[in-house]
Amino acid sequence: MSTNRTRPTGRRDQRRPEAVPPQRTRTPRRVRPHHWFAERLLAVLSGQRPVHWMLGHTIGEAYDQLAELAPRTPLRARGARPVIRMCHGAQPAPGVVEACASIAAGEQVRAMAFRLEQGTDLRWRCAAVELGDEHLRPSPAR
């Protein structure tokens, strides 16, 4: 049997294909709810997404408070796009996650804290958010 017949048409070198190294199988890591919410909250607070993007992901007054905070947050400043540097969560009770994240924008670093609550439908929703000194509080009565 000629080596010409074992090579693909047009191939001129005499090397044989090597064995393919075994591929590492990586199981996809499940994204934790506080990481997912940190990214979403940052997108809204930095002006990359509109506030109504969080409409189905908030409970109580959190949506109205988020709508009040988003336009005035320093994360909307021009310059470097803010990114989440780290995010940690703790579960003080079943169905509750309290999380903190550090957000970097260029040389500035800000802190964000938020609370998630799991509904009877098992979906997580944001119940409160704080950004540095900016707390999501109801507006004073006028």
N, C-alpha and C positions, 0 to 999 in steps of 0.2 A: 504494500500500500504506500503510495507516494505521500510525502508531507504536504504537497500542494493541495491534496484533497481535504486535509484536516484544517487548513487555514482558510479564513474567510477570503472571498474573491477580492483581489487587489492588495492583499497584505503581502509584504515582501520580506519582513524580518523572520528569523528562525525561532524566536522566543515562543515558548508555550505560555498560555495563561497560568497565573499562579492561583492557588486556592484563595478564595475570598475569606478574610478573617471573620470570625463569628461576630455578629452584631450584638451590642449590649442592648438588652431590652430594658427600657425605662418605663416604669409605671407612672402615668401622669399624676402629679400631686394635685390633690383637691384644694381649690382655693378656699381659704377660710373666710367666713362672712365679714370679719372686720377688715381684712385686706381688700375685699371687693368694695365695701362701703367707703373705705379711705380713698380709693381711686375715684369713685363717683363723687364724693363730697369735694375732693380737690378739683375735679373738673368743673363743678358748679361754682365753687368759691373763687376760682381763678378766671372765670368768665369763658372757659372753653365750651361749656354746655349751659343751656338755659336752666333756670331753677325748676321749671315744670318737668324736667327730665327726672326729678326725684319724686314726682307726685305720688306714685304708687309705692314708694319705698320709705315713706315717713308715716308716723302716727301722731295723733294729738296735735299740738300746736307747732310741732317741729317744722312742718312745711312753711307755715306763715313766718316763723322765726328765721328760717333759712332764706326766705325771700327778702326779708328785711336786712339780713346781714350781707348777703352776696354782693350787692352793688357797692358797698363801702369797704370791703376787705382789702388789705394791702397786697393780697396775692394777685390782684388785678393790675398791679403796677406794670408798666412797660419794662422790658428787659428780659432776663432769663426766664424760661418757662419753669414753673415750679414742679418739683418731683417729690415723691415720697421716699425718704431715706430709710426709714424703719417704721414698723407698725407692730404693736404688741397688744394682745387682748387678754382679759381675765374674765372668768365666769363666776361672779359672786353668788349666783343662784341659777337653777335650771331655767333655760329660756332667756337668759340675760347675758350680754357681753358688754363689758366696759373696756374701751380701747383708747390707746394714745398713739399718735404718729408724729414724726418730725418731718417737716416739709422744708426742702431747700430750694431757694431761688437765687442762683448766683452765690454770693457770699452770705446772704441772709438765711437764717434758719428760724422757723416758727413751729410752735407746738399746736397740735389739734387733738382734742379729746371728744369722744362721742359714745353714746350708749345705744345698743341695739336690743330689741326685744323680739322674741319669736312668738308669732301668733298661733292660734289653734290650727291654722292651715300649714304650719311649719315654715312659713316664710319669715325671714328676718326683716325688720323695719327699724329705721332710725328714729329714736325717741328724743335725743338731745345732742347738741353739738356746741363745742366751745373752740375758739380759735385764738390762741394767745390771750390777750386781754379782752378780746371781743366775745362776749357771752351772748348766746341766743336767748334773750329774755323778751317777754312781751313789752311792747311799747308802753310808756307811761300814758295814763288816761289823759286825754286832752280836754 
